[in-house]
Amino acid sequence: MSPLQSRAEARISASALTHNLTVLAARARAKLLLPVKANAYGHGENLISQIAAVHPGVWGLAVSVPLEAAEVAAVNPGTPIVLLTPPTPDELPLLADLGVRLPVATLEEAESLPANARAHLKVDTGMNRLGARPDLAVQVGRRLAERGLLEGAYTHFATADEEDLSFADEQLRRFQGVLAQLPPVLAHCANGGAVLSYGALPGMSLARPGLASYGFAPPHLAGVVPLRPVMTLRARVTALRTAEAGETVSYGNLWRAERPTRVATVGVGYADGYPRNATLKAQVTVAGERRPVLGRICMDQCMVDVTGLDVQIGDWVEFWGEGGVTVTDVAGWGGTNEYEVLTGVGNRVERVLVD
């Protein structure tokens, strides 16, 4: 074993993930196609995919780019991997050989697929990002079916995590209209907001809850099913000092001590995903107490008020977790959302599987 220690680690709870997948599959009354894109929303694609792949409520794993597809397929043989965004023509043969399900939205793409490919038809029902509009989608889907390549069809909701579901209702109607004109396929459209808002959706074989699988829901949907945050982020105290009254801490002299203050330097900063915009607002948990982060959050570290606490170099400071400070708190302090905070957790942060 290396004598070198991680300055920061993301503790990934297998039991929390398993719990979330179970309650979401029950809510959707469908198998899950779990998104593990963007390093599994920052949680570590290898850890998350291997836990999810053996969960009875999970059908497969969804990724965003071909490199992710190849990486996830390599460590999860036999598990369906669905690529959600278009590959280049040169990438098709390798991806098909790996068994990756390929997104298709044009007749040209339908014709260019290798004979061993399995396709998921992407339907644009109003997001205007990717996919074929409904009339063309029917043509593309039928051609894929003629070639024996059509396995699934999908769309993506733009507003299913909002309280007003009128546009989501229209998107669902459009998607169901396409499905009615195709042979039976594995149909999927429900992100986390849709699973929580709608529950079971007629005609849908799969559901794709992303952020909800990792423990978070929009405020108005927070009580629909009990979700547990999967990640706890913590970092070690690397130095201790006392800032005397009148002295400042960190860049820009934004914070000045009113009295002698014990300051712990902690080994996580904005390069590790802790938002710089949370400066002068953020709090952390030290020795069971909430304490403020002092001054400007730095690239590699930040400073915390530990006055009166028994804290030593090497002790852990918790930045978010299942109790105390949450990712939602940090996102609010940073002027962003949980997606950005979680996916921003950098590679210097070691992912550690627990329970």
Secondary structure, DSSP 8 states (H G I E B T S, - for coil): --S---SEEEEEEHHHHHHHHHHHHHHHTSEEEEE-HHHHHTT-HHHHHHHHHT-TTEEEEEESSHHHHHHHHHHSTTS-EEE-S---GGGHHHHHHTT-BEEE-SHHHHHHS-TT--EEEEB-SS--SSSB-HHHHHHHHHHHHHTT-EEEEE---SSTTSS--HHHHHHHHHHHHHHTTS---EEE---HHHHHHHSS-TT-SEE---GGGGT---GGGTTSS-----EEEEEEEEEEEEE-TT-EESGGG-EE-SS-EEEEEES--GGGT--GGGTTT-EEEETTEEEEEES---SS-EEEE-TTS---TT-EEEEE-SSSS-HHHHHHHHTS-HHHHHHT--TTSEEEEE-
